[in-house]
Amino acid sequence: MTDTRGQGPSYDTYNGPLPGERGGTQPQGPYHPPQAYGAPAQGTPAQGVPTGGHTSGGQTAAAQRKARTGARTTPRTRKARLRVAKADPWSVMKVSFLLSIALGICTVVAAAVLWMVMDAMGVFSTVGGTISEATGSNESNGFDLQSFLSLPRVLMFTSVIAVIDVVLMTALATLGAFIYNLSAGFVGGVELTLAEDE
């Protein structure tokens, strides 16, 4: 029987690494395993997203995902359309009463301040002297404007007007609430559109 495999390599003169061994000439240092994918693109994570080994479609999809996450959306404006179907007469009466009292106090204070300013400017004395000369006669001195428009009398007159104003405003506001409720039963009431910015 003859050997047909031919002449094999001579292992006596072989100086290379044996199977399963590393090359003897590698520099000492940390071992880096071969990469399964190509180097990641700049700005993309190195793990979890394979960017190499594919066409440019993968890079385009990654860029689009990054653009979506980084884009700022414009704030939406929420709107609600509401309808005032009924006005509570009791609450309307309380609110109108307080507002009318505040308006009455402001009226009294404004009248007092105006009287003091006009008195300091000498309006009452000048106008009063003119009126007394025009209405005076030999028997009487005429109409005395300064005594008629004194500060206590002006404040009392203004207070009476403020009290009447409080009563009228409260009554008219309450009556207006009843009239609104009756009209809202026929036409549906006033519609309001409320908007909220986020």
C-alpha positions, 0 to 999 in steps of 0.5 A, a space after each residue: 500500500 502506498 501513501 497518496 496524500 503527498 508530502 505533508 509539511 514538516 512540523 519539526 521546522 515550524 516556528 509559528 503559533 500552535 492552534 489555539 495560541 495567540 501570536 507571540 509577537 503581540 504587544 502587551 496591553 488590554 485585549 480588544 475584541 473585534 467589533 460586530 458593527 462599524 464605528 458609530 457616527 459622531 453624536 450617536 450612542 456606541 451601543 444599542 443602535 447599530 449604525 455601521 454595516 448598513 446603507 445610509 438609510 439607517 443613519 438617516 433614520 437615526 438623524 430623523 429620530 434625533 431631530 424629532 426628539 429635539 424639536 420644540 413644539 408650539 404651545 397649544 391653546 385650549 378653548 372652551 365654549 361655555 354658556 351662562 345659563 342662570 345667574 343666582 339672584 342672591 349672589 348678584 344682590 350680595 355683590 351689587 350691595 358691596 359694590 354700591 357701598 364701596 361706590 358710596 364711600 368713594 363718592 363721599 370722600 371725593 365730595 369732601 376733597 373737592 370741597 376742601 380744594 375749592 375752599 382753599 382756592 377761594 371759590 366759595 368766597 368769590 362766588 358767594 360775594 358775587 351772588 350776595 351782591 346780585 341778590 342783595 337789597 337795602 333790607 337784606 344782604 342777599 343769599 349767603 352761599 358760604 353758609 349754604 355750602 358748608 362742609 357738614 351740609 355738603 357731606 350730609 347731602 352726599 351721604 343721602 345720595 350715597 344711601 339712595 344709590 346703594 338701595 337703587 343699585 342693589 335693587 336694579 341688579 337683583 331685578 336684572 338677574 331675574 330678567 336675565 334668568 327669564 330671557 336665558 330660558 328662551 334664548 339660551 343665555 350668553 355664550 363665552 369662549 374661554 382660552 388657556 395658554 399652556 
